[in-house]
Amino acid sequence: VPLLTMGLMSRETASESIKLLYSSPVRSSQIVFGKYLATVVFGLVLMFIPIAATVCGGILVPNFDWPAVLVALLGVYLLICTYSAIGLFISSLTNYQVVAAVCTLAILAVLRFVGSIGQEYDFVRDLTYWLCIDGRTGDLLNGALRSEDVIYFLVVIGLFLGFSILRLIFRRKALNRVVRLSAYFGLLVVALTIGYISSRPAM
């Protein structure tokens, strides 16, 4: 997925065709959603292979466990969608596709190991545990559909798509650094708040 998304925005910026998008009657959010939609549709095409295997299994295997396998497929697709959102944002930060791919892999590595940070503080531990992407698909692949996992993927997707939209807006409008950082930080706080609340056992 990082290799698929590395040129989504960086190619437009490097070739300066992004100026044509800016001059066209479309909003920054429409540009981002259009790019993202193309990626997730391509991801759905890739999913045809395991979906075809599932259909064959359902036909050939007696008492096939449809719910468990469908939940597992959902988990894989949510992971593809999440990686795509992260890759899209990183691609909007640089003009170089290789740099975008490497940085996307670095972000995914950070999200995998962030759960080990701040273990001695309850609040920090809860936040870093929620942010950690490692093992998120484990329950889904085992057929267990948990609202916490689904909310995690949706929030992370929304967070990085929001970052991408802000990045395009700030490229089109000259705003000072404090305003830009405040917008990014505010969006991050909203995402972490939703994640923290949804991870509470009572919720």
Disulfide bonds with the S-S distance in Angstrom:
none
